[in-house]
Amino acid sequence: MFTSVEDLRAAIGEPIGPSAPLLVDQTRINAFAEATGDRQWIHVDPDRAAHGPYGTTVAHGYLTLSLLSHFRQELLEFGFGTARVNYGVNKVRFPAVLAAGSEIRATATVTDVSETNAGIAVTARYVLDAGSTRPVCVAETVVLITG
């Protein structure tokens, strides 16, 4: 847990993690498809996807990205300020697909800590890995710590 801005600044450039594994199963993928309306067969039709390019269904890229919130709570816990607000994402890439039934882990690296009128802006680079040669997601996010 980071208890101060100074703690955060001291962590710049140091990898944090990996996290505990998180299972991304077909139930989670189907729930995301329902929530977003993205019901493309590559995500929700196991029979058809078995004959597709990956041999199985795969998670939506945006589902994978949304799991950063889960991993941030484990890897970058802030013990100061009153609120944490997602401010944005500077860059996102999905170098590999995330097959249904895979477990993923994350590492995070704080890359910048700056004071703004809105609060403390914490920029972090996340790498989500499912055990393949390439990560399933690499993203740079900005969180504002207010109060």
C-alpha positions in Angstrom: 0.0 0.0 0.0 1.2 3.5 -0.9 0.7 5.8 2.1 1.9 9.0 0.5 2.9 10.8 -2.7 6.5 10.3 -1.6 6.0 6.5 -1.5 4.6 6.6 -5.0 7.4 8.7 -6.4 10.0 6.3 -4.8 8.3 3.4 -6.7 8.6 5.0 -10.2 10.1 2.5 -12.6 9.9 -0.5 -10.2 7.7 -3.4 -11.4 4.9 -4.3 -8.9 3.5 -7.8 -9.0 2.7 -10.2 -10.5 -0.9 -10.2 -9.2 -2.8 -13.3 -8.2 -4.3 -15.1 -11.2 -7.8 -14.2 -12.4 -9.8 -16.7 -14.4 -11.5 -15.3 -17.5 -14.1 -18.0 -18.3 -16.9 -18.2 -20.8 -19.4 -17.0 -18.2 -17.5 -13.7 -17.7 -17.1 -13.3 -21.5 -20.9 -13.9 -22.0 -21.8 -11.4 -19.2 -19.5 -8.7 -20.9 -21.2 -9.4 -24.3 -24.6 -8.9 -22.7 -23.5 -5.7 -20.9 -22.0 -4.2 -24.1 -24.1 -5.7 -26.9 -21.0 -7.1 -28.5 -22.1 -10.6 -29.2 -19.7 -11.4 -32.1 -19.4 -15.2 -32.5 -15.7 -15.2 -31.8 -16.6 -14.3 -28.2 -19.9 -16.1 -27.5 -20.3 -19.1 -29.8 -17.9 -21.9 -28.7 -19.0 -24.3 -31.5 -18.4 -21.8 -34.3 -15.2 -20.4 -32.6 -13.8 -24.0 -32.4 -13.4 -23.8 -36.2 -12.3 -20.2 -36.2 -8.8 -18.7 -36.2 -8.1 -19.4 -32.5 -9.8 -22.7 -32.0 -11.8 -21.4 -29.1 -13.7 -18.3 -28.0 -11.7 -15.3 -26.9 -12.3 -12.4 -24.6 -13.2 -9.0 -25.9 -10.2 -6.7 -25.9 -12.3 -4.2 -23.9 -13.2 -6.9 -21.4 -9.5 -7.5 -20.9 -8.9 -3.8 -20.6 -11.7 -3.4 -18.0 -10.0 -5.9 -15.8 -7.3 -3.3 -15.0 -9.6 -2.0 -12.3 -9.5 -5.4 -10.6 -5.7 -5.6 -10.8 -5.2 -1.9 -9.7 -6.9 -2.7 -6.4 -4.4 -5.4 -5.7 -1.2 -3.9 -7.1 -1.6 -0.1 -6.6 -3.5 0.4 -3.4 -3.5 4.0 -2.2 -3.8 4.7 1.5 -4.3 8.4 1.2 -6.7 10.7 -0.5 -10.5 10.4 -0.5 -11.3 9.2 -4.0 -9.7 7.5 -6.9 -11.0 8.5 -10.4 -10.0 6.9 -13.7 -8.8 9.9 -15.6 -7.9 8.1 -18.9 -5.8 5.7 -20.9 -2.8 7.0 -22.8 -2.1 3.9 -24.9 -3.6 0.4 -25.2 -2.4 -2.6 -27.2 -3.6 -6.2 -27.4 -0.6 -8.1 -28.6 -2.2 -11.5 -28.2 -5.8 -12.9 -27.8 -7.1 -14.0 -24.4 -8.6 -17.5 -24.9 -11.7 -18.4 -22.8 -10.7 -20.3 -19.7 -7.3 -18.6 -19.4 -5.9 -17.2 -16.1 -4.3 -13.8 -16.4 -1.9 -12.0 -14.1 -0.9 -8.4 -14.1 2.2 -6.4 -13.3 2.1 -2.6 -12.9 4.9 0.0 -13.1 4.3 3.5 -11.9 5.8 5.8 -14.6 4.8 9.2 -13.4 3.4 11.0 -10.3 2.4 14.6 -10.7 0.3 17.2 -8.9 -2.6 18.8 -10.8 -5.4 21.1 -9.9 -7.7 18.1 -9.7 -5.4 16.0 -7.5 -2.4 13.6 -7.8 -2.2 12.1 -11.2 -0.6 8.6 -11.1 0.4 7.2 -14.5 1.0 3.4 -14.5 1.9 0.9 -17.2 0.1 -2.5 -16.9 1.1 -5.7 -18.6 -1.5 -8.5 -18.5 -0.1 -11.9 -19.2 -1.9 -15.3 -19.8 1.3 -17.4 -20.0 1.9 -17.0 -23.8 4.9 -15.5 -25.4 3.2 -12.1 -25.8 1.0 -10.3 -23.3 -2.7 -10.0 -23.8 -2.8 -6.3 -23.0 -0.4 -3.5 -22.4 -1.9 -0.3 -21.2 -0.8 3.0 -19.7 -3.5 4.5 -17.4 -3.9 7.6 -15.4 -5.7 7.7 -12.1 -6.5 10.8 -10.1 -6.2 10.7 -6.3 -8.3 13.5 -4.9 -8.7 14.9 -1.4 
